[in-house]
Structure formats: C-alpha cells, structure tokens
Amino acid sequence: MREVIQKMVEAESEAKRILDEAKAEADRLMGDARRQAQGLIEQSRREAKAAAAKVVEAAVQTAEREKKDRLAKEVAAVEAETRLDDATRRAAAEAVVRLVTGQSS
C-alpha cells in the first residue's frame, strides 16, 4: 500500500512539474507572439505612414498643377480681354494726343 501511495505522490509531482513546464513554455510563446505582433504593428504603422506621405505628396503635386493651369488660363483670359485691335489702339493714341495738345475733336 505504501508503495502505491509513493507512486501516486511521484506521479502527482511529475504531473505538477510537467504542468509547470507547460505553463512556462506557454508564457514564453505568448511573450514571443506579443513581440512579433508588436513588430508587425510597428511595421504596418511605418508602411501606412509612408503610403499616406505618398498620397499627400501626390495631392500636393496635383494641386500645384491645377493651380498653374488655372493661372495660365486666367492670364490668357486677361490678355485676351486687354488686347486692342489696331484701329482701337490708333483711336486711343489719337485721343491721348488731342487731350495732351488741347485739341478738341
């Protein structure tokens, strides 16, 4: 009987040791998994930040192009509005000369 009890105590001790080792291994694996997950999170953040920077840069370039295009169109419109044909230019010059010289029409 004593031998059976001794074997049971030994079996319980062995089971406790195996359980403790399993818990230690699980803790180690969880720590490794957390470190890996943290690394993946950091990598994803860096990649997302780089992608966002590219999107912002592309948007800035697009806005600059659109700004230049609008400015060129506005300059062309102003130039078109301010162009005088030869007859109008001559008439304006003659009117200025008459005013300066005091001649009336």
C-alpha positions in Angstrom: 0.0 0.0 0.0 2.8 2.3 0.9 4.4 1.7 -2.5 1.1 2.6 -4.2 0.9 5.9 -2.3 4.5 6.6 -3.0 3.9 6.1 -6.7 0.8 8.4 -6.6 2.9 11.1 -4.9 5.6 10.7 -7.5 3.0 10.8 -10.3 1.5 14.0 -8.9 4.9 15.6 -8.6 5.7 14.6 -12.1 2.4 16.0 -13.3 3.0 19.2 -11.5 6.4 19.5 -13.0 5.1 18.9 -16.5 2.3 21.4 -15.9 4.8 24.0 -14.6 7.0 23.4 -17.7 4.0 23.7 -20.0 3.0 27.0 -18.3 6.5 28.3 -18.7 6.6 27.3 -22.3 3.2 28.9 -22.9 4.4 32.1 -21.2 7.5 32.1 -23.4 5.4 31.5 -26.5 3.0 34.3 -25.5 5.9 36.7 -25.0 7.3 35.8 -28.4 3.9 36.2 -30.0 3.4 39.6 -28.4 6.9 40.8 -29.5 6.1 39.6 -33.1 2.7 41.2 -33.0 4.3 44.5 -31.8 6.9 44.3 -34.6 4.2 43.7 -37.2 2.1 46.6 -35.8 5.2 49.0 -35.9 5.9 47.8 -39.5 2.3 48.4 -40.5 2.4 51.8 -39.0 5.6 52.7 -40.9 4.1 51.4 -44.1 0.9 53.3 -43.6 2.7 56.5 -42.8 4.9 56.1 -45.9 1.8 55.4 -48.0 0.0 58.4 -46.5 3.0 60.6 -47.3 3.0 59.5 -50.9 -0.8 60.3 -51.1 -0.2 63.7 -49.6 2.7 64.4 -52.0 0.6 63.3 -55.0 -2.2 65.5 -53.9 0.1 68.5 -53.4 1.6 68.0 -56.9 -1.9 67.7 -58.4 -3.0 70.9 -56.6 0.2 72.7 -57.9 -0.5 71.6 -61.4 -4.1 72.6 -61.2 -3.1 76.0 -59.7 -0.6 76.6 -62.6 -3.2 75.6 -65.2 -5.8 77.9 -63.7 -3.3 80.7 -63.5 -2.3 80.2 -67.1 -6.0 80.2 -68.2 -6.6 83.4 -66.2 -3.5 85.1 -67.7 -4.7 84.1 -71.2 -8.2 85.4 -70.4 -6.8 88.7 -69.1 -4.5 89.1 -72.2 -7.4 88.3 -74.5 -9.6 90.9 -72.8 -6.9 93.6 -72.9 -5.8 93.1 -76.5 -6.7 96.0 -78.7 -7.1 95.8 -82.4 -5.0 98.3 -84.5 -7.9 100.7 -85.1 -8.8 100.9 -81.4 -5.2 101.4 -80.5 -4.8 104.2 -83.1 -8.0 105.9 -81.9 -6.9 105.7 -78.3 -3.5 107.2 -79.2 -5.1 110.0 -81.2 -7.4 110.8 -78.3 -4.5 111.0 -75.9 -2.6 113.3 -78.3 -5.6 115.5 -78.7 -6.0 115.7 -74.9 -2.3 116.4 -74.3 -2.2 119.1 -77.1 -5.5 120.6 -76.1 -7.2 119.9 -79.4 -10.8 119.0 -79.4 -12.4 116.7 -81.9 
